[in-house]
């Protein structure tokens, strides 16, 4: 077997328990949603439960990677001894997590769609709404959840790599402090940078209008391809730095 | 060292510090190919650090370590099979799955040899790693390490936690499962008496400094002392081999 497939299979086994646990938690939560909806006599309550669960999937990769990386830390010497480059080791984790996210997202999206169209019947509430609007909006939301979740997962991996380097050279407390500081400081720095004129000149281009009905209008009417390109580059940069740190600086 | 003998591993003025603590200090050593080499010394002398440096999972603070002429980085794992002293495994695998995982990772992994070693170690392939006793986990670690056809095999305390009968069987197994035409074995252990009969060379380290390196046969024939007696003598003399 190719080493990459062997590593993917190992990551699948490592993450499988957590992914099944997350699915069970999802169904328990939805069960609570059914009960709350029945007690309140309001079907829309269940739809709200579904929508919340759907949106919370942006944090799925953060949870998955936390569990996977913490478990890996216990056997770090085995992981570092593998012949694969660090970026492939990280990609094996990210891909497995992303697969698990896609599966869970598909289930909650289907349940949300069924609850929105059959339990609540949004078409009755708004006669202008079409299936095309519902499906297009759903796909748009799901794609963004998949991308944002992956982005957060890569960001977390980056912080983990820094934590491993710092905690080895300065101690675990310093590693935690620096990790937490970066967790708050980097998003702040990014928001400052994204507010500059230079950022707008470089990355706010390629406007695409989203032609949905007013009801299906989610949070924005248009997007910029340049903005996606910027985040793609940033994700690549974070993954590159994390891989480099693991390859060259992380020790056991 | 005799000229003409291929040098497999070279430590060139290596210092390794963990924060301000030096585990190895200006350590220079050249190890030959095709031998069983014992790395001995007290706890905290730097033996495990030396093996980790060869395996490339840590880097020197100063100096360099080379394996077969190549600087030891994390990717040296294509030439080095490393058994860690840590009792850490992928516990979700069975014994058989662990072997398959290693076989998938390393192109040099000899599956047939691994099966032979599992039989020799009397390991049940269907058993989950998390359900194995500490001794059996140790045997599994040895099996997957020895099954690789690499020039250098490193074993950090492979006999720790094993009962005396098993230790004896493993020491004998080392001779059967290593190809001395192609492989060098470096082993650290506190069970010196048990591995003494199979060692070719012994390297004594204290406080991160190389004290002495001797041919075991010469110790036996010329000085008529065991390794432990030799260690005591060198510690008393405080002799440093430079």
Interface residues (C-beta under 8 A of the other chain):
Chain A: X1 X2 X3 X5 X6 X7 X9 X10 X13 X14 X16 X17 X74 X75 X77 X78 X80 X81 X82 X83 X84 X85 X86 X168 X169 X170 X171 X247 X248 X251 X252
Chain B: X18 X19 X52 X55 X57 X58 X59 X73 X74 X75 X77 X78 X82 X84 X86 X88 X89 X90 X92 X93 X100 X101 X103 X104 X105 X106 X107
